[in-house]
């Protein structure tokens, strides 16, 4: 399984129709880009969220999170959230919103 298609559908619904998100196949999963920057994505059944370096340590203390490491090199500023951490819609929405907020701090590509 490259990525959880049910999770992808839930994420897409959480964006609504007013946020200009681009879905892009990447790293064997799917990424959600805002103004050219990845805000979040899915790899296998885990959510990937770009939280930024400032909020990275705090994000890793939250339940069901782990470092984002798919190449043998930890990507600081990104976290992976296991399925238990996105089971409820409010949990998923909070993570997606955090990723979007961070992406909005970056200049458009």
Biopython code that builds the backbone (N, CA, C, O; Angstrom):
import numpy as np
from Bio.PDB.StructureBuilder import StructureBuilder

atoms = [
    (1, "UNK", "N", (0.851, -1.185, 0.000)),
    (1, "UNK", "CA", (0.000, 0.000, 0.000)),
    (1, "UNK", "C", (0.891, 1.239, 0.000)),
    (1, "UNK", "O", (1.724, 1.403, 0.891)),
    (2, "UNK", "N", (0.725, 2.091, -0.967)),
    (2, "UNK", "CA", (1.524, 3.311, -1.047)),
    (2, "UNK", "C", (1.049, 4.341, -0.033)),
    (2, "UNK", "O", (1.864, 4.968, 0.643)),
    (3, "UNK", "N", (-0.259, 4.519, 0.079)),
    (3, "UNK", "CA", (-0.807, 5.423, 1.084)),
    (3, "UNK", "C", (-2.271, 5.086, 1.335)),
    (3, "UNK", "O", (-2.936, 4.486, 0.491)),
    (4, "UNK", "N", (-2.754, 5.471, 2.486)),
    (4, "UNK", "CA", (-4.116, 5.179, 2.920)),
    (4, "UNK", "C", (-5.096, 6.098, 2.188)),
    (4, "UNK", "O", (-5.163, 7.294, 2.470)),
    (5, "UNK", "N", (-5.842, 5.539, 1.262)),
    (5, "UNK", "CA", (-6.758, 6.330, 0.448)),
    (5, "UNK", "C", (-7.935, 6.870, 1.260)),
    (5, "UNK", "O", (-8.470, 7.929, 0.932)),
    (6, "UNK", "N", (-8.343, 6.169, 2.301)),
    (6, "UNK", "CA", (-9.411, 6.692, 3.170)),
    (6, "UNK", "C", (-8.925, 7.935, 3.913)),
    (6, "UNK", "O", (-9.662, 8.913, 4.041)),
    (7, "UNK", "N", (-7.694, 7.897, 4.398)),
    (7, "UNK", "CA", (-7.122, 9.063, 5.059)),
    (7, "UNK", "C", (-6.998, 10.217, 4.068)),
    (7, "UNK", "O", (-7.250, 11.367, 4.425)),
    (8, "UNK", "N", (-6.616, 9.922, 2.838)),
    (8, "UNK", "CA", (-6.506, 10.960, 1.806)),
    (8, "UNK", "C", (-7.854, 11.632, 1.575)),
    (8, "UNK", "O", (-7.928, 12.853, 1.440)),
    (9, "UNK", "N", (-8.897, 10.852, 1.530)),
    (9, "UNK", "CA", (-10.242, 11.416, 1.331)),
    (9, "UNK", "C", (-10.644, 12.302, 2.508)),
    (9, "UNK", "O", (-11.217, 13.374, 2.316)),
    (10, "UNK", "N", (-10.344, 11.857, 3.714)),
    (10, "UNK", "CA", (-10.660, 12.655, 4.912)),
    (10, "UNK", "C", (-9.888, 13.971, 4.909)),
    (10, "UNK", "O", (-10.436, 15.017, 5.256)),
    (11, "UNK", "N", (-8.625, 13.917, 4.520)),
    (11, "UNK", "CA", (-7.815, 15.139, 4.468)),
    (11, "UNK", "C", (-8.371, 16.088, 3.410)),
    (11, "UNK", "O", (-8.524, 17.282, 3.667)),
    (12, "UNK", "N", (-8.670, 15.570, 2.234)),
    (12, "UNK", "CA", (-9.198, 16.411, 1.157)),
    (12, "UNK", "C", (-10.485, 17.109, 1.589)),
    (12, "UNK", "O", (-10.686, 18.284, 1.284)),
    (13, "UNK", "N", (-11.343, 16.401, 2.286)),
    (13, "UNK", "CA", (-12.591, 17.008, 2.775)),
    (13, "UNK", "C", (-12.302, 18.104, 3.791)),
    (13, "UNK", "O", (-13.030, 19.094, 3.852)),
    (14, "UNK", "N", (-11.251, 17.943, 4.589)),
    (14, "UNK", "CA", (-10.954, 18.931, 5.626)),
    (14, "UNK", "C", (-10.497, 20.263, 5.045)),
    (14, "UNK", "O", (-10.602, 21.292, 5.714)),
    (15, "UNK", "N", (-9.988, 20.264, 3.801)),
    (15, "UNK", "CA", (-9.548, 21.509, 3.175)),
    (15, "UNK", "C", (-10.722, 22.379, 2.748)),
    (15, "UNK", "O", (-10.602, 23.602, 2.670)),
    (16, "UNK", "N", (-11.849, 21.747, 2.476)),
    (16, "UNK", "CA", (-12.975, 22.516, 1.956)),
    (16, "UNK", "C", (-12.696, 22.929, 0.516)),
    (16, "UNK", "O", (-11.885, 22.308, -0.171)),
    (17, "UNK", "N", (-13.369, 23.975, 0.069)),
    (17, "UNK", "CA", (-13.233, 24.391, -1.330)),
    (17, "UNK", "C", (-12.489, 25.713, -1.485)),
    (17, "UNK", "O", (-12.225, 26.135, -2.611)),
    (18, "UNK", "N", (-12.149, 26.369, -0.393)),
    (18, "UNK", "CA", (-11.539, 27.694, -0.510)),
    (18, "UNK", "C", (-10.016, 27.686, -0.417)),
    (18, "UNK", "O", (-9.380, 28.693, -0.729)),
    (19, "UNK", "N", (-9.424, 26.583, -0.001)),
    (19, "UNK", "CA", (-7.969, 26.524, 0.158)),
    (19, "UNK", "C", (-7.365, 25.932, -1.119)),
    (19, "UNK", "O", (-7.741, 24.831, -1.524)),
    (20, "UNK", "N", (-6.430, 26.652, -1.761)),
    (20, "UNK", "CA", (-5.861, 26.187, -3.040)),
    (20, "UNK", "C", (-4.785, 25.114, -2.864)),
    (20, "UNK", "O", (-3.595, 25.382, -3.029)),
    (21, "UNK", "N", (-5.208, 23.923, -2.536)),
    (21, "UNK", "CA", (-4.295, 22.804, -2.284)),
    (21, "UNK", "C", (-4.039, 22.038, -3.576)),
    (21, "UNK", "O", (-4.953, 21.792, -4.364)),
    (22, "UNK", "N", (-2.789, 21.670, -3.774)),
    (22, "UNK", "CA", (-2.398, 20.798, -4.888)),
    (22, "UNK", "C", (-2.003, 19.455, -4.284)),
    (22, "UNK", "O", (-1.174, 19.395, -3.376)),
    (23, "UNK", "N", (-2.598, 18.382, -4.792)),
    (23, "UNK", "CA", (-2.213, 17.035, -4.383)),
    (23, "UNK", "C", (-1.133, 16.554, -5.343)),
    (23, "UNK", "O", (-1.270, 16.672, -6.561)),
    (24, "UNK", "N", (-0.056, 16.011, -4.779)),
    (24, "UNK", "CA", (1.050, 15.562, -5.611)),
    (24, "UNK", "C", (1.586, 14.234, -5.107)),
    (24, "UNK", "O", (1.871, 14.085, -3.919)),
    (25, "UNK", "N", (1.722, 13.272, -6.003)),
    (25, "UNK", "CA", (2.324, 11.985, -5.639)),
    (25, "UNK", "C", (3.802, 12.225, -5.385)),
    (25, "UNK", "O", (4.507, 12.789, -6.223)),
    (26, "UNK", "N", (4.260, 11.792, -4.221)),
    (26, "UNK", "CA", (5.671, 11.956, -3.881)),
    (26, "UNK", "C", (6.077, 10.949, -2.822)),
    (26, "UNK", "O", (5.231, 10.473, -2.065)),
    (27, "UNK", "N", (7.346, 10.620, -2.756)),
    (27, "UNK", "CA", (7.968, 9.703, -1.797)),
    (27, "UNK", "C", (7.151, 8.435, -1.579)),
    (27, "UNK", "O", (7.118, 7.913, -0.464)),
    (28, "UNK", "N", (6.498, 7.933, -2.608)),
    (28, "UNK", "CA", (5.689, 6.724, -2.494)),
    (28, "UNK", "C", (4.359, 6.961, -1.824)),
    (28, "UNK", "O", (3.644, 6.005, -1.523)),
    (29, "UNK", "N", (4.011, 8.194, -1.583)),
    (29, "UNK", "CA", (2.742, 8.546, -0.957)),
    (29, "UNK", "C", (2.122, 9.716, -1.691)),
    (29, "UNK", "O", (2.210, 9.821, -2.914)),
    (30, "UNK", "N", (1.498, 10.589, -0.929)),
    (30, "UNK", "CA", (0.876, 11.774, -1.508)),
    (30, "UNK", "C", (1.175, 12.972, -0.618)),
    (30, "UNK", "O", (1.170, 12.865, 0.608)),
    (31, "UNK", "N", (1.434, 14.103, -1.243)),
    (31, "UNK", "CA", (1.679, 15.340, -0.514)),
    (31, "UNK", "C", (0.619, 16.359, -0.844)),
    (31, "UNK", "O", (0.050, 16.347, -1.936)),
    (32, "UNK", "N", (0.351, 17.242, 0.098)),
    (32, "UNK", "CA", (-0.615, 18.323, -0.081)),
    (32, "UNK", "C", (0.154, 19.633, 0.008)),
    (32, "UNK", "O", (0.707, 19.978, 1.052)),
    (33, "UNK", "N", (0.177, 20.355, -1.108)),
    (33, "UNK", "CA", (0.971, 21.566, -1.202)),
    (33, "UNK", "C", (0.092, 22.811, -1.202)),
    (33, "UNK", "O", (-0.962, 22.851, -1.836)),
    (34, "UNK", "N", (0.548, 23.811, -0.486)),
    (34, "UNK", "CA", (-0.114, 25.110, -0.439)),
    (34, "UNK", "C", (0.904, 26.136, -0.912)),
    (34, "UNK", "O", (1.953, 26.302, -0.291)),
    (35, "UNK", "N", (0.605, 26.820, -1.997)),
    (35, "UNK", "CA", (1.518, 27.808, -2.594)),
    (35, "UNK", "C", (2.896, 27.198, -2.880)),
    (35, "UNK", "O", (3.921, 27.867, -2.755)),
    (36, "UNK", "N", (2.900, 25.920, -3.264)),
    (36, "UNK", "CA", (4.138, 25.255, -3.635)),
    (36, "UNK", "C", (4.902, 24.599, -2.501)),
    (36, "UNK", "O", (5.943, 23.985, -2.731)),
    (37, "UNK", "N", (4.402, 24.720, -1.285)),
    (37, "UNK", "CA", (5.076, 24.133, -0.121)),
    (37, "UNK", "C", (4.214, 23.019, 0.468)),
    (37, "UNK", "O", (3.002, 23.168, 0.624)),
    (38, "UNK", "N", (4.861, 21.906, 0.792)),
    (38, "UNK", "CA", (4.111, 20.809, 1.391)),
    (38, "UNK", "C", (3.699, 21.174, 2.811)),
    (38, "UNK", "O", (4.521, 21.585, 3.629)),
    (39, "UNK", "N", (2.411, 21.015, 3.083)),
    (39, "UNK", "CA", (1.866, 21.257, 4.418)),
    (39, "UNK", "C", (1.714, 19.942, 5.171)),
    (39, "UNK", "O", (1.988, 19.856, 6.368)),
    (40, "UNK", "N", (1.272, 18.926, 4.446)),
    (40, "UNK", "CA", (1.098, 17.606, 5.051)),
    (40, "UNK", "C", (1.087, 16.577, 3.936)),
    (40, "UNK", "O", (1.126, 16.922, 2.755)),
    (41, "UNK", "N", (1.033, 15.320, 4.321)),
    (41, "UNK", "CA", (1.013, 14.251, 3.344)),
    (41, "UNK", "C", (0.717, 12.929, 4.026)),
    (41, "UNK", "O", (0.463, 12.865, 5.229)),
    (42, "UNK", "N", (0.757, 11.894, 3.237)),
    (42, "UNK", "CA", (0.494, 10.543, 3.750)),
    (42, "UNK", "C", (1.549, 9.611, 3.185)),
    (42, "UNK", "O", (1.875, 9.658, 1.999)),
    (43, "UNK", "N", (2.072, 8.771, 4.048)),
    (43, "UNK", "CA", (2.964, 7.685, 3.646)),
    (43, "UNK", "C", (2.473, 6.435, 4.349)),
    (43, "UNK", "O", (2.401, 6.396, 5.577)),
    (44, "UNK", "N", (2.142, 5.435, 3.590)),
    (44, "UNK", "CA", (1.500, 4.228, 4.117)),
    (44, "UNK", "C", (0.211, 4.639, 4.824)),
    (44, "UNK", "O", (-0.705, 5.152, 4.182)),
    (45, "UNK", "N", (0.126, 4.424, 6.127)),
    (45, "UNK", "CA", (-1.096, 4.809, 6.843)),
    (45, "UNK", "C", (-0.846, 5.951, 7.827)),
    (45, "UNK", "O", (-1.693, 6.243, 8.672)),
    (46, "UNK", "N", (0.311, 6.594, 7.719)),
    (46, "UNK", "CA", (0.670, 7.671, 8.639)),
    (46, "UNK", "C", (0.523, 9.037, 7.972)),
    (46, "UNK", "O", (0.788, 9.197, 6.780)),
    (47, "UNK", "N", (0.103, 9.997, 8.756)),
    (47, "UNK", "CA", (0.041, 11.381, 8.326)),
    (47, "UNK", "C", (1.409, 12.008, 8.540)),
    (47, "UNK", "O", (2.042, 11.788, 9.573)),
    (48, "UNK", "N", (1.863, 12.784, 7.576)),
    (48, "UNK", "CA", (3.104, 13.545, 7.696)),
    (48, "UNK", "C", (2.691, 15.005, 7.804)),
    (48, "UNK", "O", (1.884, 15.486, 7.009)),
    (49, "UNK", "N", (3.242, 15.708, 8.784)),
    (49, "UNK", "CA", (2.881, 17.111, 8.967)),
    (49, "UNK", "C", (4.144, 17.952, 9.059)),
    (49, "UNK", "O", (5.080, 17.623, 9.787)),
    (50, "UNK", "N", (4.147, 19.034, 8.311)),
    (50, "UNK", "CA", (5.265, 19.979, 8.382)),
    (50, "UNK", "C", (4.913, 21.012, 9.450)),
    (50, "UNK", "O", (4.037, 21.855, 9.259)),
    (51, "UNK", "N", (5.612, 20.924, 10.567)),
    (51, "UNK", "CA", (5.307, 21.797, 11.710)),
    (51, "UNK", "C", (6.327, 22.922, 11.865)),
    (51, "UNK", "O", (6.077, 23.880, 12.597)),
    (52, "UNK", "N", (7.458, 22.823, 11.197)),
    (52, "UNK", "CA", (8.511, 23.825, 11.327)),
    (52, "UNK", "C", (9.439, 23.502, 12.484)),
    (52, "UNK", "O", (9.082, 22.761, 13.400)),
    (53, "UNK", "N", (10.613, 24.061, 12.428)),
    (53, "UNK", "CA", (11.621, 23.763, 13.455)),
    (53, "UNK", "C", (11.245, 24.309, 14.824)),
    (53, "UNK", "O", (11.575, 23.705, 15.845)),
    (54, "UNK", "N", (10.556, 25.449, 14.857)),
    (54, "UNK", "CA", (10.187, 26.061, 16.135)),
    (54, "UNK", "C", (9.227, 25.157, 16.937)),
    (54, "UNK", "O", (9.353, 25.060, 18.157)),
    (55, "UNK", "N", (8.292, 24.513, 16.274)),
    (55, "UNK", "CA", (7.281, 23.693, 16.945)),
    (55, "UNK", "C", (7.581, 22.197, 16.898)),
    (55, "UNK", "O", (6.773, 21.380, 17.341)),
    (56, "UNK", "N", (8.735, 21.848, 16.363)),
    (56, "UNK", "CA", (9.082, 20.439, 16.153)),
    (56, "UNK", "C", (9.149, 19.636, 17.456)),
    (56, "UNK", "O", (8.509, 18.590, 17.569)),
    (57, "UNK", "N", (9.910, 20.109, 18.428)),
    (57, "UNK", "CA", (10.086, 19.349, 19.680)),
    (57, "UNK", "C", (8.753, 19.162, 20.390)),
    (57, "UNK", "O", (8.463, 18.082, 20.905)),
    (58, "UNK", "N", (7.945, 20.212, 20.417)),
    (58, "UNK", "CA", (6.639, 20.118, 21.088)),
    (58, "UNK", "C", (5.746, 19.118, 20.361)),
    (58, "UNK", "O", (5.056, 18.324, 21.001)),
    (59, "UNK", "N", (5.752, 19.150, 19.026)),
    (59, "UNK", "CA", (4.899, 18.241, 18.259)),
    (59, "UNK", "C", (5.252, 16.779, 18.538)),
    (59, "UNK", "O", (4.372, 15.920, 18.580)),
    (60, "UNK", "N", (6.534, 16.506, 18.726)),
    (60, "UNK", "CA", (6.950, 15.124, 19.003)),
    (60, "UNK", "C", (6.543, 14.642, 20.388)),
    (60, "UNK", "O", (6.585, 13.439, 20.645)),
    (61, "UNK", "N", (6.152, 15.533, 21.281)),
    (61, "UNK", "CA", (5.686, 15.106, 22.607)),
    (61, "UNK", "C", (4.217, 14.716, 22.586)),
    (61, "UNK", "O", (3.716, 14.128, 23.545)),
    (62, "UNK", "N", (3.531, 15.035, 21.510)),
    (62, "UNK", "CA", (2.104, 14.712, 21.416)),
    (62, "UNK", "C", (1.927, 13.220, 21.153)),
    (62, "UNK", "O", (2.789, 12.583, 20.549)),
    (63, "UNK", "N", (0.806, 12.667, 21.609)),
    (63, "UNK", "CA", (0.578, 11.223, 21.437)),
    (63, "UNK", "C", (0.602, 10.789, 19.968)),
    (63, "UNK", "O", (0.161, 11.517, 19.078)),
    (64, "UNK", "N", (1.114, 9.617, 19.748)),
    (64, "UNK", "CA", (1.089, 8.925, 18.458)),
    (64, "UNK", "C", (1.974, 9.571, 17.388)),
    (64, "UNK", "O", (1.734, 9.387, 16.195)),
    (65, "UNK", "N", (2.994, 10.323, 17.805)),
    (65, "UNK", "CA", (3.889, 10.943, 16.833)),
    (65, "UNK", "C", (5.250, 10.258, 16.855)),
    (65, "UNK", "O", (5.620, 9.584, 17.817)),
    (66, "UNK", "N", (5.974, 10.453, 15.769)),
    (66, "UNK", "CA", (7.354, 9.967, 15.676)),
    (66, "UNK", "C", (8.089, 10.844, 14.672)),
    (66, "UNK", "O", (7.482, 11.631, 13.946)),
    (67, "UNK", "N", (9.401, 10.692, 14.649)),
    (67, "UNK", "CA", (10.194, 11.480, 13.712)),
    (67, "UNK", "C", (9.881, 11.029, 12.283)),
    (67, "UNK", "O", (9.479, 9.890, 12.049)),
    (68, "UNK", "N", (10.072, 11.931, 11.355)),
    (68, "UNK", "CA", (9.893, 11.636, 9.932)),
    (68, "UNK", "C", (11.257, 11.260, 9.384)),
    (68, "UNK", "O", (12.139, 12.105, 9.226)),
    (69, "UNK", "N", (11.410, 9.974, 9.096)),
    (69, "UNK", "CA", (12.682, 9.446, 8.629)),
    (69, "UNK", "C", (12.393, 8.311, 7.661)),
    (69, "UNK", "O", (12.109, 7.186, 8.070)),
    (70, "UNK", "N", (12.469, 8.617, 6.387)),
    (70, "UNK", "CA", (12.240, 7.565, 5.395)),
    (70, "UNK", "C", (13.500, 7.249, 4.604)),
    (70, "UNK", "O", (13.520, 6.323, 3.793)),
    (71, "UNK", "N", (14.558, 8.028, 4.848)),
    (71, "UNK", "CA", (15.797, 7.834, 4.084)),
    (71, "UNK", "C", (16.982, 7.485, 4.970)),
    (71, "UNK", "O", (18.099, 7.332, 4.475)),
    (72, "UNK", "N", (16.756, 7.359, 6.269)),
    (72, "UNK", "CA", (17.861, 7.151, 7.192)),
    (72, "UNK", "C", (18.365, 8.463, 7.762)),
    (72, "UNK", "O", (19.310, 8.489, 8.551)),
    (73, "UNK", "N", (17.730, 9.550, 7.357)),
    (73, "UNK", "CA", (18.099, 10.878, 7.838)),
    (73, "UNK", "C", (16.835, 11.565, 8.357)),
    (73, "UNK", "O", (15.880, 11.763, 7.606)),
    (74, "UNK", "N", (16.831, 11.923, 9.624)),
    (74, "UNK", "CA", (15.659, 12.552, 10.232)),
    (74, "UNK", "C", (15.414, 13.910, 9.599)),
    (74, "UNK", "O", (16.340, 14.703, 9.428)),
    (75, "UNK", "N", (14.161, 14.173, 9.252)),
    (75, "UNK", "CA", (13.782, 15.467, 8.695)),
    (75, "UNK", "C", (13.184, 16.305, 9.821)),
    (75, "UNK", "O", (12.005, 16.172, 10.149)),
    (76, "UNK", "N", (14.002, 17.159, 10.401)),
    (76, "UNK", "CA", (13.540, 18.010, 11.492)),
    (76, "UNK", "C", (12.553, 19.032, 10.957)),
    (76, "UNK", "O", (12.713, 19.560, 9.856)),
    (77, "UNK", "N", (11.536, 19.297, 11.752)),
    (77, "UNK", "CA", (10.484, 20.207, 11.321)),
    (77, "UNK", "C", (9.283, 19.477, 10.732)),
    (77, "UNK", "O", (8.275, 20.089, 10.380)),
    (78, "UNK", "N", (9.410, 18.172, 10.635)),
    (78, "UNK", "CA", (8.337, 17.310, 10.122)),
    (78, "UNK", "C", (8.073, 16.205, 11.143)),
    (78, "UNK", "O", (9.009, 15.709, 11.770)),
    (79, "UNK", "N", (6.832, 15.822, 11.314)),
    (79, "UNK", "CA", (6.507, 14.690, 12.176)),
    (79, "UNK", "C", (5.584, 13.733, 11.438)),
    (79, "UNK", "O", (4.857, 14.114, 10.521)),
    (80, "UNK", "N", (5.637, 12.490, 11.862)),
    (80, "UNK", "CA", (4.692, 11.496, 11.373)),
    (80, "UNK", "C", (3.716, 11.203, 12.501)),
    (80, "UNK", "O", (4.106, 11.083, 13.663)),
    (81, "UNK", "N", (2.455, 11.090, 12.147)),
    (81, "UNK", "CA", (1.401, 10.821, 13.123)),
    (81, "UNK", "C", (0.799, 9.466, 12.772)),
    (81, "UNK", "O", (0.273, 9.274, 11.676)),
    (82, "UNK", "N", (0.881, 8.538, 13.708)),
    (82, "UNK", "CA", (0.322, 7.201, 13.501)),
    (82, "UNK", "C", (-1.198, 7.274, 13.406)),
    (82, "UNK", "O", (-1.793, 8.253, 13.856)),
    (83, "UNK", "N", (-1.837, 6.259, 12.830)),
    (83, "UNK", "CA", (-3.290, 6.280, 12.639)),
    (83, "UNK", "C", (-4.098, 6.577, 13.911)),
    (83, "UNK", "O", (-5.142, 7.226, 13.838)),
    (84, "UNK", "N", (-3.633, 6.115, 15.054)),
    (84, "UNK", "CA", (-4.372, 6.388, 16.296)),
    (84, "UNK", "C", (-4.446, 7.882, 16.594)),
    (84, "UNK", "O", (-5.360, 8.328, 17.287)),
    (85, "UNK", "N", (-3.498, 8.656, 16.082)),
    (85, "UNK", "CA", (-3.478, 10.095, 16.317)),
    (85, "UNK", "C", (-4.337, 10.891, 15.360)),
    (85, "UNK", "O", (-4.464, 12.107, 15.503)),
    (86, "UNK", "N", (-4.929, 10.218, 14.381)),
    (86, "UNK", "CA", (-5.805, 10.897, 13.420)),
    (86, "UNK", "C", (-7.158, 10.209, 13.304)),
    (86, "UNK", "O", (-7.912, 10.468, 12.367)),
    (87, "UNK", "N", (-7.464, 9.335, 14.252)),
    (87, "UNK", "CA", (-8.700, 8.558, 14.187)),
    (87, "UNK", "C", (-9.946, 9.443, 14.292)),
    (87, "UNK", "O", (-10.956, 9.183, 13.639)),
    (88, "UNK", "N", (-9.867, 10.474, 15.107)),
    (88, "UNK", "CA", (-10.995, 11.390, 15.278)),
    (88, "UNK", "C", (-10.823, 12.573, 14.331)),
    (88, "UNK", "O", (-9.703, 13.014, 14.071)),
    (89, "UNK", "N", (-11.932, 13.078, 13.821)),
    (89, "UNK", "CA", (-11.864, 14.185, 12.860)),
    (89, "UNK", "C", (-11.229, 15.436, 13.452)),
    (89, "UNK", "O", (-10.512, 16.151, 12.752)),
    (90, "UNK", "N", (-11.480, 15.712, 14.731)),
    (90, "UNK", "CA", (-10.889, 16.913, 15.331)),
    (90, "UNK", "C", (-9.373, 16.775, 15.459)),
    (90, "UNK", "O", (-8.652, 17.765, 15.339)),
    (91, "UNK", "N", (-8.884, 15.560, 15.701)),
    (91, "UNK", "CA", (-7.433, 15.332, 15.764)),
    (91, "UNK", "C", (-6.809, 15.545, 14.388)),
    (91, "UNK", "O", (-5.800, 16.238, 14.252)),
    (92, "UNK", "N", (-7.421, 14.943, 13.375)),
    (92, "UNK", "CA", (-6.908, 15.088, 12.015)),
    (92, "UNK", "C", (-6.927, 16.560, 11.601)),
    (92, "UNK", "O", (-5.946, 17.065, 11.054)),
    (93, "UNK", "N", (-8.032, 17.242, 11.859)),
    (93, "UNK", "CA", (-8.155, 18.655, 11.482)),
    (93, "UNK", "C", (-7.098, 19.514, 12.160)),
    (93, "UNK", "O", (-6.550, 20.426, 11.542)),
    (94, "UNK", "N", (-6.809, 19.230, 13.422)),
    (94, "UNK", "CA", (-5.810, 20.016, 14.146)),
    (94, "UNK", "C", (-4.428, 19.851, 13.514)),
    (94, "UNK", "O", (-3.694, 20.828, 13.365)),
    (95, "UNK", "N", (-4.074, 18.631, 13.145)),
    (95, "UNK", "CA", (-2.781, 18.400, 12.506)),
    (95, "UNK", "C", (-2.716, 19.061, 11.132)),
    (95, "UNK", "O", (-1.724, 19.708, 10.795)),
    (96, "UNK", "N", (-3.769, 18.897, 10.346)),
    (96, "UNK", "CA", (-3.789, 19.494, 9.006)),
    (96, "UNK", "C", (-3.705, 21.012, 9.119)),
    (96, "UNK", "O", (-2.972, 21.649, 8.362)),
    (97, "UNK", "N", (-4.435, 21.587, 10.041)),
    (97, "UNK", "CA", (-4.399, 23.033, 10.240)),
    (97, "UNK", "C", (-2.996, 23.501, 10.628)),
    (97, "UNK", "O", (-2.534, 24.538, 10.152)),
    (98, "UNK", "N", (-2.324, 22.746, 11.484)),
    (98, "UNK", "CA", (-0.968, 23.123, 11.865)),
    (98, "UNK", "C", (-0.043, 23.122, 10.648)),
    (98, "UNK", "O", (0.772, 24.031, 10.488)),
    (99, "UNK", "N", (-0.166, 22.113, 9.798)),
    (99, "UNK", "CA", (0.642, 22.067, 8.588)),
    (99, "UNK", "C", (0.344, 23.228, 7.644)),
    (99, "UNK", "O", (1.258, 23.812, 7.061)),
    (100, "UNK", "N", (-0.926, 23.558, 7.496)),
    (100, "UNK", "CA", (-1.312, 24.683, 6.638)),
    (100, "UNK", "C", (-0.789, 25.999, 7.187)),
    (100, "UNK", "O", (-0.285, 26.835, 6.438)),
    (101, "UNK", "N", (-0.910, 26.181, 8.497)),
    (101, "UNK", "CA", (-0.420, 27.422, 9.109)),
    (101, "UNK", "C", (1.075, 27.586, 8.878)),
    (101, "UNK", "O", (1.546, 28.687, 8.592)),
    (102, "UNK", "N", (1.822, 26.490, 9.001)),
    (102, "UNK", "CA", (3.257, 26.602, 8.759)),
    (102, "UNK", "C", (3.524, 26.929, 7.282)),
    (102, "UNK", "O", (4.333, 27.806, 6.980)),
    (103, "UNK", "N", (2.859, 26.240, 6.380)),
    (103, "UNK", "CA", (3.079, 26.489, 4.951)),
    (103, "UNK", "C", (2.788, 27.946, 4.595)),
    (103, "UNK", "O", (3.436, 28.507, 3.712)),
    (104, "UNK", "N", (1.835, 28.553, 5.262)),
    (104, "UNK", "CA", (1.493, 29.955, 5.000)),
    (104, "UNK", "C", (2.579, 30.920, 5.463)),
    (104, "UNK", "O", (2.576, 32.083, 5.058)),
    (105, "UNK", "N", (3.504, 30.466, 6.300)),
    (105, "UNK", "CA", (4.592, 31.348, 6.751)),
    (105, "UNK", "C", (5.706, 31.431, 5.710)),
    (105, "UNK", "O", (6.598, 32.273, 5.816)),
    (106, "UNK", "N", (5.652, 30.557, 4.707)),
    (106, "UNK", "CA", (6.711, 30.506, 3.697)),
    (106, "UNK", "C", (6.311, 31.323, 2.472)),
    (106, "UNK", "O", (5.126, 31.403, 2.147)),
    (107, "UNK", "N", (7.282, 31.932, 1.786)),
    (107, "UNK", "CA", (6.952, 32.703, 0.581)),
    (107, "UNK", "C", (6.477, 31.770, -0.524)),
    (107, "UNK", "O", (6.996, 30.661, -0.652)),
    (108, "UNK", "N", (5.512, 32.187, -1.317)),
    (108, "UNK", "CA", (5.027, 31.329, -2.409)),
    (108, "UNK", "C", (6.156, 30.965, -3.367)),
    (108, "UNK", "O", (7.065, 31.760, -3.607)),
    (109, "UNK", "N", (6.086, 29.776, -3.899)),
    (109, "UNK", "CA", (7.090, 29.334, -4.894)),
    (109, "UNK", "C", (6.637, 29.732, -6.279)),
    (109, "UNK", "O", (7.331, 29.458, -7.258)),
]
sb = StructureBuilder()
sb.init_structure("model")
sb.init_model(0)
sb.init_chain("A")
sb.init_seg("    ")
for serial, (resi, resn, name, xyz) in enumerate(atoms, 1):
    if name == "N":
        sb.init_residue(resn, " ", resi, " ")
    sb.init_atom(name, np.array(xyz, "f"), 0.0, 1.0, " ", f" {name:<3s}", serial, name[0])
structure = sb.get_structure()
